[in-house]
Amino acid sequence: MLEVGREHYRAFGLRPRFTDLAGRVLNARDDEIALVSGMLRRRACALQESINRGQPHVFEPAPGMAACAVGLEDRRMIHGSLLGGEVLLDGAEDSGRAAESLAARGMDADRAAALVRRLPVRPESFVRDCGRRLHEMFYRISGWTPELMEENRLKALQQEQLAQAIQDQRQSGRQALYAFEKERALLANIRAGDSSEARRILNEMLAAIYLSSPGLVVLRARVIELMSCLTRAAIEDNPFMESLIERNHAWTERLVEARNFEDLSRALMRALDDFIEGIYLHGMNRSNTKVRQALDFINRNYMKRISLDALAREAGLSASRLSHLLKEFTGRTAIWIVNEARVRHAKHLLQTTSKSCAEIAYEAGFVDQSYFIKRFRRVTGATPARYRRLRSA
């Protein structure tokens, strides 16, 4: 709490407050605004909204005032919230309205006026930026893992992207049928391990499906058909991908169980993630049995220390022979393939978690953070930190 408080005050000039689930402040005695009628309920609602959206939530303690709330969660256990401090919004019609509102809800009029006068005047963009920085700061310092918030953030992002895609297609008046070339483009991005671009294309396809067939039964049938087409295209490209047929049965069961369009699109995104995991390394040329054995071993063990000798033993070849075959059939060296798999996993963690780069490097299989940054930049063209900022933007 002390470290977060000091860093936040240096950055924004505001003193953050930690609250419990009911909105009561834990790290300060002077919380006079909490005595105002309904204030604890507003804080509790802001906490719930932050958890549901997976990101900081800006709310109004009183007319013309604003504050941000960051949900505090560790591995799906919610502990409370972190308030960034109240400000008076720049451009508010009348700052006196805030004092009047506080007084009307139980605070002494003079104390309410004095409290409002002490507040810094800031634009709403400042409050949003404060919330984003506070969220990043807390989880970096605490080391907590907001699994539920990350999951909810991705759900909300997907729904926003899908709604935008539907709106764009309605406004443009384009025919509500997706081109089948998009399936190939989607598959190409899946094979490249680019989940963000794959999600974007899939959202466009979902929007077209929704506009042409808004009924749930028809939607479900179209989505199941889409996954089957992707599976078939993958197998046509590479016969060794027949294992995807079994996965497709499991995906179909989840899609059949979906009760509405949101559940359906969410299940489809999970299927897409699983599809990406299943196809990425197999997307390389695997027509040689020994190469296939080596790649399967890498796919299962890339987070561990892998030597060329161990890889060769798994394939039943000498190290030099395996090295030659890998180069011939994939165009890559063994160490490049291993690092590519590790970077792919690191990209996923950077987009879906708040873990530090050091934690991600270790979890992805890199024993040295500087080497991780070097390899990541070579594969993606950006440092891990820059990659995370660009994806967040």
Secondary structure, 3 states (H helix, E strand, C coil): CHHHHHHHHHHHCCCCEEECCCCCECCCCCCHHHHCCCHHHHHHHHHHHHHHHCCCEEECCCCCEEEEEEEEEECCEEEEEEECCCEEECCCCCCHHHHHHHHHCCCCHHHHHHHHHHCCEECHHHHHHHHHHHHHHHHHHHCCCCHHHHHHHHHHHHHHHHHHHHHHHHHHCCCCCCCCHHHHHHHHHHHCCCHHHHHHHHHHHHHHHHHHCCCHHHHHHHHHHHHHHHHHHHHHHCHHHCHHHHHHHHHHHHHHHCCCHHHHHHHHHHHHHHHHHHHCHHHCCCCCHHHHHHHHHHHHHCCCCCCHHHHHHHHCCCHHHHHHHHHHHHCCCHHHHHHHHHHHHHHHHHHHCCCCHHHHHHHHCCCCHHHHHHHHHHHHCCCHHHHHHHHHC
